[in-house]
Amino acid sequence: PILPADFYSGRVLPGDIFCLITDGITEHLTKEELNSFIQKDFSEEGLKKVVEEINNRGGYDNMTIVTVKVDRLT
């Protein structure tokens, strides 16, 4: 089924990290665990570790994870 997208609004500050994920991620990690992974390392290699951990937990669904870090405001 086609699901509606979630939309949020708020203040963005330098240093903020946005994480966009599919349900294949949330089925196997809590918000706290995901936050911990991202705070440690949100590089491509760090995100591969997230997917690896999910696979170790029996992940079976498609997994997509994208992060964006705000460096400065214009």
Phi and psi in radians as a Rosetta constraint file:
Dihedral C 1 N 2 CA 2 C 2 CIRCULARHARMONIC -1.507 0.35
Dihedral N 2 CA 2 C 2 N 3 CIRCULARHARMONIC 2.141 0.35
Dihedral C 2 N 3 CA 3 C 3 CIRCULARHARMONIC -1.778 0.35
Dihedral N 3 CA 3 C 3 N 4 CIRCULARHARMONIC 2.542 0.35
Dihedral C 3 N 4 CA 4 C 4 CIRCULARHARMONIC -1.255 0.35
Dihedral N 4 CA 4 C 4 N 5 CIRCULARHARMONIC 2.545 0.35
Dihedral C 4 N 5 CA 5 C 5 CIRCULARHARMONIC -1.321 0.35
Dihedral N 5 CA 5 C 5 N 6 CIRCULARHARMONIC 2.614 0.35
Dihedral C 5 N 6 CA 6 C 6 CIRCULARHARMONIC -1.527 0.35
Dihedral N 6 CA 6 C 6 N 7 CIRCULARHARMONIC 2.391 0.35
Dihedral C 6 N 7 CA 7 C 7 CIRCULARHARMONIC -2.189 0.35
Dihedral N 7 CA 7 C 7 N 8 CIRCULARHARMONIC 2.409 0.35
Dihedral C 7 N 8 CA 8 C 8 CIRCULARHARMONIC -2.338 0.35
Dihedral N 8 CA 8 C 8 N 9 CIRCULARHARMONIC 2.661 0.35
Dihedral C 8 N 9 CA 9 C 9 CIRCULARHARMONIC -2.359 0.35
Dihedral N 9 CA 9 C 9 N 10 CIRCULARHARMONIC 2.692 0.35
Dihedral C 9 N 10 CA 10 C 10 CIRCULARHARMONIC 2.970 0.35
Dihedral N 10 CA 10 C 10 N 11 CIRCULARHARMONIC -3.041 0.35
Dihedral C 10 N 11 CA 11 C 11 CIRCULARHARMONIC -1.437 0.35
Dihedral N 11 CA 11 C 11 N 12 CIRCULARHARMONIC 2.355 0.35
Dihedral C 11 N 12 CA 12 C 12 CIRCULARHARMONIC -1.897 0.35
Dihedral N 12 CA 12 C 12 N 13 CIRCULARHARMONIC 2.322 0.35
Dihedral C 12 N 13 CA 13 C 13 CIRCULARHARMONIC -2.184 0.35
Dihedral N 13 CA 13 C 13 N 14 CIRCULARHARMONIC 2.659 0.35
Dihedral C 13 N 14 CA 14 C 14 CIRCULARHARMONIC -0.969 0.35
Dihedral N 14 CA 14 C 14 N 15 CIRCULARHARMONIC 2.388 0.35
Dihedral C 14 N 15 CA 15 C 15 CIRCULARHARMONIC 1.681 0.35
Dihedral N 15 CA 15 C 15 N 16 CIRCULARHARMONIC -0.253 0.35
Dihedral C 15 N 16 CA 16 C 16 CIRCULARHARMONIC -1.110 0.35
Dihedral N 16 CA 16 C 16 N 17 CIRCULARHARMONIC 2.522 0.35
Dihedral C 16 N 17 CA 17 C 17 CIRCULARHARMONIC -2.129 0.35
Dihedral N 17 CA 17 C 17 N 18 CIRCULARHARMONIC 2.225 0.35
Dihedral C 17 N 18 CA 18 C 18 CIRCULARHARMONIC -1.861 0.35
Dihedral N 18 CA 18 C 18 N 19 CIRCULARHARMONIC 2.364 0.35
Dihedral C 18 N 19 CA 19 C 19 CIRCULARHARMONIC -2.190 0.35
Dihedral N 19 CA 19 C 19 N 20 CIRCULARHARMONIC 2.085 0.35
Dihedral C 19 N 20 CA 20 C 20 CIRCULARHARMONIC -1.894 0.35
Dihedral N 20 CA 20 C 20 N 21 CIRCULARHARMONIC 2.177 0.35
Dihedral C 20 N 21 CA 21 C 21 CIRCULARHARMONIC -2.398 0.35
Dihedral N 21 CA 21 C 21 N 22 CIRCULARHARMONIC 2.790 0.35
Dihedral C 21 N 22 CA 22 C 22 CIRCULARHARMONIC -1.724 0.35
Dihedral N 22 CA 22 C 22 N 23 CIRCULARHARMONIC 2.947 0.35
Dihedral C 22 N 23 CA 23 C 23 CIRCULARHARMONIC -1.144 0.35
Dihedral N 23 CA 23 C 23 N 24 CIRCULARHARMONIC -0.302 0.35
Dihedral C 23 N 24 CA 24 C 24 CIRCULARHARMONIC -1.079 0.35
Dihedral N 24 CA 24 C 24 N 25 CIRCULARHARMONIC -0.430 0.35
Dihedral C 24 N 25 CA 25 C 25 CIRCULARHARMONIC -1.435 0.35
Dihedral N 25 CA 25 C 25 N 26 CIRCULARHARMONIC -0.855 0.35
Dihedral C 25 N 26 CA 26 C 26 CIRCULARHARMONIC -1.233 0.35
Dihedral N 26 CA 26 C 26 N 27 CIRCULARHARMONIC -0.295 0.35
Dihedral C 26 N 27 CA 27 C 27 CIRCULARHARMONIC -1.246 0.35
Dihedral N 27 CA 27 C 27 N 28 CIRCULARHARMONIC -0.319 0.35
Dihedral C 27 N 28 CA 28 C 28 CIRCULARHARMONIC -2.195 0.35
Dihedral N 28 CA 28 C 28 N 29 CIRCULARHARMONIC -0.116 0.35
Dihedral C 28 N 29 CA 29 C 29 CIRCULARHARMONIC -2.277 0.35
Dihedral N 29 CA 29 C 29 N 30 CIRCULARHARMONIC 2.490 0.35
Dihedral C 29 N 30 CA 30 C 30 CIRCULARHARMONIC -1.395 0.35
Dihedral N 30 CA 30 C 30 N 31 CIRCULARHARMONIC 2.903 0.35
Dihedral C 30 N 31 CA 31 C 31 CIRCULARHARMONIC -1.034 0.35
Dihedral N 31 CA 31 C 31 N 32 CIRCULARHARMONIC -0.690 0.35
Dihedral C 31 N 32 CA 32 C 32 CIRCULARHARMONIC -1.137 0.35
Dihedral N 32 CA 32 C 32 N 33 CIRCULARHARMONIC -0.723 0.35
Dihedral C 32 N 33 CA 33 C 33 CIRCULARHARMONIC -1.145 0.35
Dihedral N 33 CA 33 C 33 N 34 CIRCULARHARMONIC -0.765 0.35
Dihedral C 33 N 34 CA 34 C 34 CIRCULARHARMONIC -1.083 0.35
Dihedral N 34 CA 34 C 34 N 35 CIRCULARHARMONIC -0.777 0.35
Dihedral C 34 N 35 CA 35 C 35 CIRCULARHARMONIC -1.035 0.35
Dihedral N 35 CA 35 C 35 N 36 CIRCULARHARMONIC -0.727 0.35
Dihedral C 35 N 36 CA 36 C 36 CIRCULARHARMONIC -1.080 0.35
Dihedral N 36 CA 36 C 36 N 37 CIRCULARHARMONIC -0.800 0.35
Dihedral C 36 N 37 CA 37 C 37 CIRCULARHARMONIC -1.030 0.35
Dihedral N 37 CA 37 C 37 N 38 CIRCULARHARMONIC -0.807 0.35
Dihedral C 37 N 38 CA 38 C 38 CIRCULARHARMONIC -1.205 0.35
Dihedral N 38 CA 38 C 38 N 39 CIRCULARHARMONIC -0.666 0.35
Dihedral C 38 N 39 CA 39 C 39 CIRCULARHARMONIC -1.137 0.35
Dihedral N 39 CA 39 C 39 N 40 CIRCULARHARMONIC -0.566 0.35
Dihedral C 39 N 40 CA 40 C 40 CIRCULARHARMONIC -1.280 0.35
Dihedral N 40 CA 40 C 40 N 41 CIRCULARHARMONIC -0.841 0.35
Dihedral C 40 N 41 CA 41 C 41 CIRCULARHARMONIC -2.856 0.35
Dihedral N 41 CA 41 C 41 N 42 CIRCULARHARMONIC 1.854 0.35
Dihedral C 41 N 42 CA 42 C 42 CIRCULARHARMONIC -1.799 0.35
Dihedral N 42 CA 42 C 42 N 43 CIRCULARHARMONIC 0.330 0.35
Dihedral C 42 N 43 CA 43 C 43 CIRCULARHARMONIC -1.251 0.35
Dihedral N 43 CA 43 C 43 N 44 CIRCULARHARMONIC 3.028 0.35
Dihedral C 43 N 44 CA 44 C 44 CIRCULARHARMONIC -0.995 0.35
Dihedral N 44 CA 44 C 44 N 45 CIRCULARHARMONIC -0.738 0.35
Dihedral C 44 N 45 CA 45 C 45 CIRCULARHARMONIC -1.136 0.35
Dihedral N 45 CA 45 C 45 N 46 CIRCULARHARMONIC -0.702 0.35
Dihedral C 45 N 46 CA 46 C 46 CIRCULARHARMONIC -1.097 0.35
Dihedral N 46 CA 46 C 46 N 47 CIRCULARHARMONIC -0.708 0.35
Dihedral C 46 N 47 CA 47 C 47 CIRCULARHARMONIC -1.214 0.35
Dihedral N 47 CA 47 C 47 N 48 CIRCULARHARMONIC -0.567 0.35
Dihedral C 47 N 48 CA 48 C 48 CIRCULARHARMONIC -1.098 0.35
Dihedral N 48 CA 48 C 48 N 49 CIRCULARHARMONIC -0.598 0.35
Dihedral C 48 N 49 CA 49 C 49 CIRCULARHARMONIC -1.151 0.35
Dihedral N 49 CA 49 C 49 N 50 CIRCULARHARMONIC -0.624 0.35
Dihedral C 49 N 50 CA 50 C 50 CIRCULARHARMONIC -1.070 0.35
Dihedral N 50 CA 50 C 50 N 51 CIRCULARHARMONIC -0.860 0.35
Dihedral C 50 N 51 CA 51 C 51 CIRCULARHARMONIC -1.111 0.35
Dihedral N 51 CA 51 C 51 N 52 CIRCULARHARMONIC -0.684 0.35
Dihedral C 51 N 52 CA 52 C 52 CIRCULARHARMONIC -1.071 0.35
Dihedral N 52 CA 52 C 52 N 53 CIRCULARHARMONIC -0.762 0.35
Dihedral C 52 N 53 CA 53 C 53 CIRCULARHARMONIC -1.090 0.35
Dihedral N 53 CA 53 C 53 N 54 CIRCULARHARMONIC -0.733 0.35
Dihedral C 53 N 54 CA 54 C 54 CIRCULARHARMONIC -1.113 0.35
Dihedral N 54 CA 54 C 54 N 55 CIRCULARHARMONIC -0.738 0.35
Dihedral C 54 N 55 CA 55 C 55 CIRCULARHARMONIC -1.068 0.35
Dihedral N 55 CA 55 C 55 N 56 CIRCULARHARMONIC -0.671 0.35
Dihedral C 55 N 56 CA 56 C 56 CIRCULARHARMONIC -1.117 0.35
Dihedral N 56 CA 56 C 56 N 57 CIRCULARHARMONIC -0.456 0.35
Dihedral C 56 N 57 CA 57 C 57 CIRCULARHARMONIC -1.570 0.35
Dihedral N 57 CA 57 C 57 N 58 CIRCULARHARMONIC 0.146 0.35
Dihedral C 57 N 58 CA 58 C 58 CIRCULARHARMONIC 1.673 0.35
Dihedral N 58 CA 58 C 58 N 59 CIRCULARHARMONIC 0.326 0.35
Dihedral C 58 N 59 CA 59 C 59 CIRCULARHARMONIC -0.948 0.35
Dihedral N 59 CA 59 C 59 N 60 CIRCULARHARMONIC 2.370 0.35
Dihedral C 59 N 60 CA 60 C 60 CIRCULARHARMONIC -2.345 0.35
Dihedral N 60 CA 60 C 60 N 61 CIRCULARHARMONIC -0.269 0.35
Dihedral C 60 N 61 CA 61 C 61 CIRCULARHARMONIC -1.610 0.35
Dihedral N 61 CA 61 C 61 N 62 CIRCULARHARMONIC 2.875 0.35
Dihedral C 61 N 62 CA 62 C 62 CIRCULARHARMONIC -1.057 0.35
Dihedral N 62 CA 62 C 62 N 63 CIRCULARHARMONIC 2.414 0.35
Dihedral C 62 N 63 CA 63 C 63 CIRCULARHARMONIC -2.173 0.35
Dihedral N 63 CA 63 C 63 N 64 CIRCULARHARMONIC 2.142 0.35
Dihedral C 63 N 64 CA 64 C 64 CIRCULARHARMONIC -2.255 0.35
Dihedral N 64 CA 64 C 64 N 65 CIRCULARHARMONIC 2.318 0.35
Dihedral C 64 N 65 CA 65 C 65 CIRCULARHARMONIC -2.470 0.35
Dihedral N 65 CA 65 C 65 N 66 CIRCULARHARMONIC 2.259 0.35
Dihedral C 65 N 66 CA 66 C 66 CIRCULARHARMONIC -2.310 0.35
Dihedral N 66 CA 66 C 66 N 67 CIRCULARHARMONIC 2.334 0.35
Dihedral C 66 N 67 CA 67 C 67 CIRCULARHARMONIC -2.149 0.35
Dihedral N 67 CA 67 C 67 N 68 CIRCULARHARMONIC 2.610 0.35
Dihedral C 67 N 68 CA 68 C 68 CIRCULARHARMONIC -2.350 0.35
Dihedral N 68 CA 68 C 68 N 69 CIRCULARHARMONIC 2.250 0.35
Dihedral C 68 N 69 CA 69 C 69 CIRCULARHARMONIC -1.926 0.35
Dihedral N 69 CA 69 C 69 N 70 CIRCULARHARMONIC 2.312 0.35
Dihedral C 69 N 70 CA 70 C 70 CIRCULARHARMONIC -1.457 0.35
Dihedral N 70 CA 70 C 70 N 71 CIRCULARHARMONIC 2.030 0.35
Dihedral C 70 N 71 CA 71 C 71 CIRCULARHARMONIC -1.521 0.35
Dihedral N 71 CA 71 C 71 N 72 CIRCULARHARMONIC -0.765 0.35
Dihedral C 71 N 72 CA 72 C 72 CIRCULARHARMONIC -2.726 0.35
Dihedral N 72 CA 72 C 72 N 73 CIRCULARHARMONIC 2.786 0.35
Dihedral C 72 N 73 CA 73 C 73 CIRCULARHARMONIC -1.769 0.35
Dihedral N 73 CA 73 C 73 N 74 CIRCULARHARMONIC 2.517 0.35
